Amino acid sequence: MFFKINNYEKSSYIIKTLELNGSVEQGYSLFKTNCVGCHGITARGLVGPDLHSITQRLNDKQIIKQVTQGLTPPMPSFEIDPVNMSDLLRYLHSLE
């Protein structure tokens, strides 16, 4: 499910992720497993911010970079394959 991404692979990773049509249900499952500790079960925020309307504040490439690189502490970086990242993006779009 997870794998390491080196700098050379990052742009192809983003392209591959954006080409996929993720699943809201799979994205929510992934969210429950990895994200609720900081963002809460309803994604309204705890330690991490409220994620409702996140797709209006950040574009998909920015969200992918945030998840895979953990750009804003204390956000960790996640090693997530393109299919799962696509699912997570789809779920985040459903929170609008």
C-alpha positions in Angstrom: 0.0 0.0 0.0 2.7 2.5 1.0 6.1 3.1 -0.7 8.9 5.6 -0.7 9.0 8.4 -3.3 12.3 9.9 -4.4 12.6 13.4 -6.0 12.7 12.0 -9.5 9.5 10.1 -9.0 7.5 12.9 -7.5 6.1 14.5 -10.6 5.2 11.2 -12.2 3.6 10.2 -8.9 1.4 13.3 -9.0 0.5 12.8 -12.6 -0.4 9.2 -12.0 -2.5 10.1 -8.9 -4.4 12.8 -10.8 -5.2 10.4 -13.7 -7.0 8.1 -11.4 -10.7 8.3 -10.4 -10.6 7.6 -6.6 -13.3 6.1 -4.4 -15.0 8.2 -1.6 -15.6 5.1 0.4 -12.0 3.9 0.1 -10.7 7.4 0.9 -12.9 7.6 4.0 -11.5 4.2 5.1 -8.0 5.4 4.6 -8.8 8.7 6.4 -10.2 6.8 9.4 -7.1 4.7 9.6 -4.5 7.4 9.3 -6.0 10.9 9.8 -8.7 10.9 12.5 -6.2 11.3 15.4 -5.4 14.8 14.2 -8.3 15.8 12.1 -11.2 14.1 14.0 -13.7 11.5 12.8 -15.7 14.2 11.0 -12.6 15.9 9.6 -13.6 19.1 11.6 -10.1 19.3 13.2 -8.4 18.6 16.5 -4.6 19.1 16.4 -4.8 19.3 12.6 -7.1 21.8 10.8 -10.7 21.4 9.7 -10.6 19.7 6.3 -14.0 20.7 5.1 -13.6 22.9 2.0 -9.8 22.1 1.9 -10.2 21.5 -1.8 -11.3 25.1 -2.2 -8.2 26.4 -0.3 -5.6 24.1 -1.9 -5.5 22.5 -5.3 -5.0 18.7 -5.7 -1.2 19.0 -6.3 -0.8 21.1 -3.1 -2.9 18.5 -1.1 -0.8 15.6 -2.5 2.4 17.5 -1.5 1.0 18.2 2.0 0.1 14.6 2.5 3.3 13.1 1.1 5.7 15.7 2.5 4.1 16.8 5.7 4.8 20.5 4.9 3.3 22.1 8.0 4.3 20.7 11.3 3.1 18.7 13.2 1.8 17.1 10.0 3.8 13.9 9.3 4.7 12.8 5.8 2.9 9.7 4.5 4.2 7.2 2.0 1.0 6.4 0.1 0.6 4.9 -3.4 -1.2 6.8 -6.2 -4.4 4.7 -5.9 -4.8 5.4 -2.2 -3.9 9.0 -2.7 -6.5 9.3 -5.4 -9.1 7.8 -3.0 -8.1 10.2 -0.2 -8.4 13.2 -2.6 -11.9 12.0 -3.7 -12.9 11.8 0.0 -11.6 15.3 0.7 -13.5 16.6 -2.3 -16.7 15.1 -0.8 -16.2 17.3 2.3 -16.9 20.6 0.4 
